[in-house]
């Protein structure tokens, strides 16, 4: 194949093209270079895009989401107690006396509703408008 040409882009006056700055490779960039990830693959490849970080900040985001689900149950009148425990070894336990996650078979996925909401993107009771 051929080696892509480089040209300078920017505004400092330096560089071979007279526009200076950052060198940029020229080459094909079209629809065929766009990658489409499906299912949980994008979460596995780039978890930080979904939870903000793969470090402590991302962990805090996940804990917040779990507590938020308990608060939603309470605000809907289905829960009167929420307990957040900090456990040894940097663990967190969140419990409430709400309805929990259904465990019966989900008709569309063929797996339990529990497995569905924990493994399928955009699956949950909040999307139907009746919970």
C-alpha positions as CSV (number, residue, x, y, z in Angstrom):
1,X,0.0,0.0,0.0
2,X,0.8,3.6,0.0
3,X,2.0,5.6,2.9
4,X,-0.5,8.3,4.0
5,X,0.7,11.9,3.5
6,X,1.0,14.1,6.5
7,X,0.1,17.7,6.4
8,X,0.3,20.3,9.1
9,X,-2.8,22.0,10.5
10,X,-2.9,24.7,13.1
11,X,-2.1,28.4,13.2
12,X,1.5,29.0,14.4
13,X,2.9,29.5,10.9
14,X,5.3,26.5,11.2
15,X,5.1,23.3,9.1
16,X,5.4,22.3,5.5
17,X,2.0,23.4,4.4
18,X,2.3,26.9,5.8
19,X,-0.5,26.4,8.3
20,X,1.8,24.9,11.0
21,X,0.8,23.1,14.2
22,X,-0.3,19.6,14.7
23,X,0.5,17.0,12.0
24,X,-2.5,15.1,10.7
25,X,-2.5,12.0,8.6
26,X,-4.6,12.1,5.5
27,X,-6.4,8.9,4.6
28,X,-9.7,7.3,4.0
29,X,-12.3,7.9,6.7
30,X,-15.8,6.9,5.9
31,X,-18.7,4.7,7.0
32,X,-16.5,1.6,6.8
33,X,-14.3,2.9,9.6
34,X,-17.2,3.3,12.0
35,X,-17.4,0.4,14.5
36,X,-20.8,-0.6,15.9
37,X,-20.7,-2.4,19.2
38,X,-23.9,-4.3,20.3
39,X,-25.2,-5.7,23.5
40,X,-22.9,-5.4,26.5
41,X,-19.8,-5.2,24.3
42,X,-19.5,-1.4,24.5
43,X,-19.8,-1.5,28.3
44,X,-17.0,-4.1,28.5
45,X,-14.8,-2.2,26.1
46,X,-15.3,1.3,27.6
47,X,-17.0,1.0,31.0
48,X,-15.9,4.5,31.9
49,X,-18.3,5.9,29.3
50,X,-21.2,4.4,31.2
51,X,-20.1,5.0,34.8
52,X,-17.7,8.0,34.4
53,X,-14.6,6.1,35.5
54,X,-13.3,2.7,36.3
55,X,-11.8,3.9,39.5
56,X,-13.3,5.1,42.8
57,X,-15.4,7.7,41.1
58,X,-17.1,5.0,39.0
59,X,-17.6,2.8,42.0
60,X,-19.3,5.7,43.8
61,X,-21.5,6.2,40.8
62,X,-22.7,2.6,40.9
63,X,-23.4,2.8,44.6
64,X,-25.4,6.0,44.0
65,X,-27.4,4.3,41.3
66,X,-28.3,1.4,43.7
67,X,-29.3,3.8,46.5
68,X,-31.3,5.9,44.0
69,X,-33.3,2.7,43.0
70,X,-34.2,2.3,46.7
71,X,-35.2,5.9,47.0
72,X,-37.4,5.5,43.9
73,X,-39.1,2.6,45.7
74,X,-39.7,4.7,48.8
75,X,-41.0,7.7,46.8
76,X,-43.4,5.4,45.0
77,X,-44.7,4.1,48.4
78,X,-43.2,0.6,48.1
79,X,-40.4,1.0,50.7
80,X,-40.1,2.5,54.2
81,X,-36.5,1.5,55.1
82,X,-33.2,1.9,53.3
83,X,-29.9,0.7,54.9
84,X,-26.5,1.5,53.4
85,X,-23.6,-0.4,55.1
86,X,-19.9,0.1,54.5
87,X,-18.3,-3.3,54.8
88,X,-14.8,-4.4,55.5
89,X,-12.6,-4.6,52.4
90,X,-14.2,-1.6,50.7
91,X,-17.6,-3.3,50.2
92,X,-21.0,-1.7,50.3
93,X,-24.3,-3.3,51.0
94,X,-27.6,-1.5,50.2
95,X,-30.8,-3.1,51.4
96,X,-34.4,-1.9,51.5
97,X,-37.8,-3.4,52.2
98,X,-39.2,-2.6,48.8
99,X,-40.5,-4.9,46.1
100,X,-37.0,-6.0,44.9
101,X,-36.3,-7.3,41.3
102,X,-38.8,-9.7,39.9
103,X,-37.4,-13.3,39.4
104,X,-40.1,-14.8,37.1
105,X,-39.4,-15.5,33.4
106,X,-39.2,-12.5,31.1
107,X,-41.1,-13.3,27.9
108,X,-38.9,-11.4,25.5
109,X,-35.5,-12.5,26.8
110,X,-36.4,-16.0,27.9
111,X,-34.4,-15.5,31.1
112,X,-35.4,-14.4,34.6
113,X,-36.3,-10.7,35.0
114,X,-33.5,-10.5,37.5
115,X,-30.9,-11.7,34.8
116,X,-32.5,-9.4,32.2
117,X,-32.3,-6.2,34.3
118,X,-28.7,-6.9,35.3
119,X,-27.4,-8.0,31.9
120,X,-29.4,-6.2,29.2
121,X,-28.8,-2.5,28.4
122,X,-31.8,-0.3,28.9
123,X,-33.9,-3.0,30.6
124,X,-35.8,-2.1,33.7
125,X,-39.1,-1.2,35.3
126,X,-38.7,2.5,34.8
127,X,-39.1,2.3,31.0
128,X,-42.7,1.0,31.0
129,X,-44.2,4.0,32.8
130,X,-46.3,1.8,35.1
131,X,-43.8,1.1,38.0
